[in-house]
């Protein structure tokens, strides 16, 4: 380890660890600084394309889910076959594996708490952090990547004008899974609750992780009891008597920020930049995608000295994912606004065309254009639901 780096990555989640690994692989001196022992609350779902694109072995999956159940406010449910699988990871083991992989690629992995960021006279950035032994250390870097979550301290210190980040607060309990399948719990199925009593503006989830299960909920409504909502889902699914292994909570962004770089030498990625899909709250794939775009842009800046290259992180990410984020944002704004609309939303999910296109889009991370007739049918069915008709 030295005190002068090409890049300092603050935060070792999927976004930061991906950027650190790939920047080290192309020959840059990289510091990866991460806090000790923090586990982000997360359902842990990852699409198969993540394994292929980022070289993640299936051994990192706790289990493979092959179905989903959508639960409406009336307690009516819709079962959906995925037509493949969704991988489930446990952030308590997956994130350390990503950090260790970055270290193996050549990044200096340091466990410590980020403290300050200051611009130096030579155009570099001086970073101080507190190590596990409570000592304060200082390093310099030509570029800083802020990957330190929705409440980013890097963003707070590096950006003069703070953009308000839209978010919900997510809370979940990791509990011991039942030993066998029951009528209310299936270890190969994700349950999603679209009910105002569970979340007035988002949703609740029961995601199996093999030996453990994540039971969680998100909401931006002040005063709403997330713990009571989780308890209600545990009661509903027969998990009320299962051992609680850990509890976690954190803000979950809902919209990418308009600016990710400071115009000099700092760029934000992952949750710090708001890279979480609206409506679904999916973040792991998009965080790693963001980390990869950061690799390209930061590498260009280091080679050319042109700080304008950092703008390409947001530009390229949004070019790849803007339409999906827009559609999911509209879905959340419209369908999550009342139980009446949630009921219709779950009912729409019964449609085979909707199910097929939904899972194709999720698994491949792009809008599916191969079935234009199905898109047209879905459009008119959605329209009929919105105006109060009852399409077949």
KAGI-V76158 format. One record per residue. N is the residue number from 0. OMEGA is omega in whole degrees, -180 to 180 (NA if undefined). NEAR is the number of other ideal C-beta (glycine too) atoms within 8 Angstrom. Layout:
n=N omega=OMEGA near=NEAR
n=N omega=OMEGA near=NEAR
//
This chain:
n=0 omega=175 near=3
n=1 omega=-177 near=6
n=2 omega=-179 near=5
n=3 omega=-174 near=7
n=4 omega=168 near=13
n=5 omega=-176 near=10
n=6 omega=170 near=18
n=7 omega=178 near=14
n=8 omega=-179 near=18
n=9 omega=-178 near=14
n=10 omega=-174 near=16
n=11 omega=173 near=15
n=12 omega=-178 near=14
n=13 omega=-179 near=14
n=14 omega=-177 near=18
n=15 omega=-179 near=19
n=16 omega=178 near=17
n=17 omega=180 near=16
n=18 omega=-179 near=18
n=19 omega=180 near=16
n=20 omega=-172 near=13
n=21 omega=175 near=12
n=22 omega=176 near=16
n=23 omega=-178 near=13
n=24 omega=179 near=8
n=25 omega=169 near=8
n=26 omega=-179 near=4
n=27 omega=175 near=11
n=28 omega=-170 near=9
n=29 omega=169 near=16
n=30 omega=174 near=13
n=31 omega=-177 near=16
n=32 omega=-179 near=13
n=33 omega=178 near=12
n=34 omega=-177 near=8
n=35 omega=167 near=8
n=36 omega=-178 near=4
n=37 omega=177 near=5
n=38 omega=-178 near=9
n=39 omega=174 near=10
n=40 omega=-171 near=10
n=41 omega=176 near=10
n=42 omega=173 near=10
n=43 omega=-178 near=14
n=44 omega=177 near=12
n=45 omega=179 near=13
n=46 omega=179 near=12
n=47 omega=-179 near=10
n=48 omega=178 near=10
n=49 omega=180 near=13
n=50 omega=-178 near=12
n=51 omega=-174 near=6
n=52 omega=-172 near=8
n=53 omega=174 near=9
n=54 omega=179 near=5
n=55 omega=-180 near=8
n=56 omega=179 near=6
n=57 omega=178 near=7
n=58 omega=178 near=4
n=59 omega=180 near=10
n=60 omega=175 near=10
n=61 omega=178 near=10
n=62 omega=174 near=11
n=63 omega=179 near=9
n=64 omega=-178 near=16
n=65 omega=-180 near=10
n=66 omega=178 near=12
n=67 omega=176 near=11
n=68 omega=177 near=13
n=69 omega=-176 near=11
n=70 omega=-177 near=12
n=71 omega=178 near=15
n=72 omega=180 near=10
n=73 omega=-175 near=5
n=74 omega=171 near=6
n=75 omega=-176 near=8
n=76 omega=177 near=9
n=77 omega=176 near=11
n=78 omega=-178 near=8
n=79 omega=173 near=12
n=80 omega=-175 near=7
n=81 omega=-178 near=12
n=82 omega=-176 near=5
n=83 omega=176 near=8
n=84 omega=168 near=8
n=85 omega=179 near=15
n=86 omega=178 near=16
n=87 omega=178 near=16
n=88 omega=174 near=13
n=89 omega=-176 near=11
n=90 omega=179 near=10
n=91 omega=178 near=9
n=92 omega=-177 near=9
n=93 omega=-179 near=12
n=94 omega=176 near=14
n=95 omega=177 near=8
n=96 omega=178 near=9
n=97 omega=180 near=14
n=98 omega=178 near=13
n=99 omega=178 near=9
n=100 omega=176 near=10
n=101 omega=178 near=17
n=102 omega=179 near=11
n=103 omega=179 near=6
n=104 omega=177 near=11
n=105 omega=178 near=7
n=106 omega=174 near=14
n=107 omega=180 near=11
n=108 omega=-178 near=11
n=109 omega=175 near=11
n=110 omega=-179 near=8
n=111 omega=-178 near=13
n=112 omega=178 near=7
n=113 omega=-178 near=13
n=114 omega=-174 near=7
n=115 omega=177 near=8
n=116 omega=-179 near=11
n=117 omega=177 near=6
n=118 omega=178 near=6
n=119 omega=-177 near=9
n=120 omega=-178 near=3
n=121 omega=179 near=4
n=122 omega=177 near=7
n=123 omega=179 near=9
n=124 omega=175 near=15
n=125 omega=-179 near=12
n=126 omega=171 near=15
n=127 omega=177 near=9
n=128 omega=180 near=13
n=129 omega=-178 near=10
n=130 omega=-178 near=11
n=131 omega=179 near=6
n=132 omega=176 near=4
n=133 omega=176 near=5
n=134 omega=178 near=6
n=135 omega=-179 near=8
n=136 omega=179 near=9
n=137 omega=175 near=8
n=138 omega=174 near=12
n=139 omega=179 near=11
n=140 omega=176 near=15
n=141 omega=179 near=10
n=142 omega=174 near=15
n=143 omega=174 near=16
n=144 omega=178 near=16
n=145 omega=179 near=15
n=146 omega=-170 near=19
n=147 omega=169 near=11
n=148 omega=-175 near=13
n=149 omega=178 near=12
n=150 omega=-171 near=6
n=151 omega=174 near=13
n=152 omega=175 near=9
n=153 omega=179 near=16
n=154 omega=-178 near=11
n=155 omega=-175 near=8
n=156 omega=-173 near=8
n=157 omega=-176 near=10
n=158 omega=-177 near=11
n=159 omega=-179 near=2
n=160 omega=-176 near=4
n=161 omega=175 near=6
n=162 omega=-180 near=8
n=163 omega=-180 near=4
n=164 omega=175 near=10
n=165 omega=-179 near=8
n=166 omega=167 near=10
n=167 omega=174 near=12
n=168 omega=-179 near=12
n=169 omega=177 near=14
n=170 omega=174 near=14
n=171 omega=175 near=16
n=172 omega=174 near=12
n=173 omega=-176 near=14
n=174 omega=176 near=13
n=175 omega=-178 near=8
n=176 omega=172 near=13
n=177 omega=-177 near=10
n=178 omega=-179 near=3
n=179 omega=177 near=4
n=180 omega=175 near=7
n=181 omega=179 near=8
n=182 omega=-176 near=2
n=183 omega=-179 near=6
n=184 omega=178 near=13
n=185 omega=-178 near=9
n=186 omega=177 near=10
n=187 omega=-177 near=10
n=188 omega=172 near=12
n=189 omega=176 near=14
n=190 omega=-180 near=12
n=191 omega=-175 near=11
n=192 omega=175 near=13
n=193 omega=-176 near=14
n=194 omega=180 near=12
n=195 omega=-180 near=9
n=196 omega=177 near=6
n=197 omega=174 near=12
n=198 omega=-178 near=14
n=199 omega=-175 near=6
n=200 omega=179 near=9
n=201 omega=178 near=11
n=202 omega=174 near=12
n=203 omega=-177 near=15
n=204 omega=170 near=14
n=205 omega=-175 near=14
n=206 omega=-180 near=14
n=207 omega=178 near=15
n=208 omega=-177 near=15
n=209 omega=-178 near=9
n=210 omega=-179 near=6
n=211 omega=178 near=12
n=212 omega=176 near=14
n=213 omega=175 near=14
n=214 omega=-172 near=14
n=215 omega=-178 near=14
n=216 omega=175 near=17
n=217 omega=176 near=15
n=218 omega=175 near=13
n=219 omega=-177 near=11
n=220 omega=180 near=7
n=221 omega=179 near=4
n=222 omega=178 near=4
n=223 omega=-175 near=9
n=224 omega=177 near=6
n=225 omega=-179 near=12
n=226 omega=178 near=7
n=227 omega=178 near=7
n=228 omega=177 near=15
n=229 omega=178 near=15
n=230 omega=180 near=9
n=231 omega=179 near=10
n=232 omega=177 near=16
n=233 omega=177 near=13
n=234 omega=-176 near=8
n=235 omega=-175 near=7
n=236 omega=178 near=11
n=237 omega=-180 near=8
n=238 omega=-174 near=14
n=239 omega=-178 near=7
n=240 omega=-177 near=3
n=241 omega=-177 near=11
n=242 omega=174 near=5
n=243 omega=-178 near=8
n=244 omega=175 near=7
n=245 omega=176 near=8
n=246 omega=-179 near=8
n=247 omega=177 near=10
n=248 omega=-180 near=9
n=249 omega=174 near=11
n=250 omega=-180 near=11
n=251 omega=-178 near=14
n=252 omega=-179 near=13
n=253 omega=-179 near=13
n=254 omega=178 near=10
n=255 omega=176 near=12
n=256 omega=-179 near=10
n=257 omega=179 near=4
n=258 omega=-178 near=7
n=259 omega=-179 near=12
n=260 omega=-179 near=13
n=261 omega=179 near=8
n=262 omega=-177 near=5
n=263 omega=-171 near=8
n=264 omega=179 near=14
n=265 omega=177 near=16
n=266 omega=-180 near=15
n=267 omega=175 near=15
n=268 omega=177 near=19
n=269 omega=-179 near=17
n=270 omega=180 near=16
n=271 omega=178 near=16
n=272 omega=-180 near=13
n=273 omega=-175 near=13
n=274 omega=175 near=15
n=275 omega=-176 near=12
n=276 omega=174 near=11
n=277 omega=176 near=11
n=278 omega=-177 near=10
n=279 omega=-176 near=6
n=280 omega=-179 near=14
n=281 omega=-176 near=9
n=282 omega=-171 near=14
n=283 omega=-180 near=13
n=284 omega=-177 near=12
n=285 omega=176 near=12
n=286 omega=-179 near=17
n=287 omega=175 near=14
n=288 omega=178 near=14
n=289 omega=178 near=15
n=290 omega=179 near=18
n=291 omega=177 near=12
n=292 omega=177 near=14
n=293 omega=178 near=14
n=294 omega=-178 near=13
n=295 omega=-176 near=10
n=296 omega=-179 near=15
n=297 omega=177 near=18
n=298 omega=179 near=11
n=299 omega=-180 near=11
n=300 omega=-180 near=14
n=301 omega=-180 near=12
n=302 omega=-175 near=6
n=303 omega=-175 near=7
n=304 omega=-178 near=6
n=305 omega=-177 near=7
n=306 omega=180 near=10
n=307 omega=178 near=5
n=308 omega=-178 near=11
n=309 omega=178 near=16
n=310 omega=-178 near=10
n=311 omega=179 near=11
n=312 omega=180 near=17
n=313 omega=-177 near=12
n=314 omega=-177 near=8
n=315 omega=178 near=11
n=316 omega=-178 near=13
n=317 omega=176 near=10
n=318 omega=-179 near=7
n=319 omega=-169 near=8
n=320 omega=-173 near=11
n=321 omega=-175 near=8
n=322 omega=178 near=7
n=323 omega=179 near=12
n=324 omega=180 near=13
n=325 omega=-178 near=8
n=326 omega=179 near=9
n=327 omega=177 near=12
n=328 omega=177 near=12
n=329 omega=178 near=8
n=330 omega=-179 near=12
n=331 omega=-179 near=12
n=332 omega=-174 near=7
n=333 omega=-169 near=8
n=334 omega=-177 near=11
n=335 omega=-171 near=13
n=336 omega=179 near=7
n=337 omega=178 near=6
n=338 omega=177 near=8
n=339 omega=179 near=6
n=340 omega=177 near=11
n=341 omega=179 near=15
n=342 omega=179 near=12
n=343 omega=-179 near=10
n=344 omega=180 near=12
n=345 omega=179 near=15
n=346 omega=177 near=10
n=347 omega=-178 near=11
n=348 omega=174 near=12
n=349 omega=-174 near=7
n=350 omega=-180 near=9
n=351 omega=178 near=5
n=352 omega=179 near=11
n=353 omega=-179 near=12
n=354 omega=-177 near=11
n=355 omega=-178 near=11
n=356 omega=178 near=13
n=357 omega=-177 near=10
n=358 omega=175 near=12
n=359 omega=-179 near=9
n=360 omega=-180 near=12
n=361 omega=-175 near=9
n=362 omega=-175 near=12
n=363 omega=178 near=9
n=364 omega=173 near=11
n=365 omega=177 near=6
n=366 omega=-176 near=7
n=367 omega=-179 near=9
n=368 omega=-174 near=6
n=369 omega=-177 near=3
n=370 omega=-177 near=10
n=371 omega=180 near=6
n=372 omega=178 near=6
n=373 omega=177 near=10
n=374 omega=-179 near=10
n=375 omega=179 near=8
n=376 omega=-179 near=9
n=377 omega=180 near=12
n=378 omega=-177 near=8
n=379 omega=176 near=9
n=380 omega=177 near=13
n=381 omega=179 near=9
n=382 omega=-180 near=8
n=383 omega=176 near=10
n=384 omega=-177 near=12
n=385 omega=-178 near=6
n=386 omega=172 near=6
n=387 omega=176 near=4
n=388 omega=-180 near=6
n=389 omega=-175 near=4
n=390 omega=178 near=7
n=391 omega=NA near=2
//
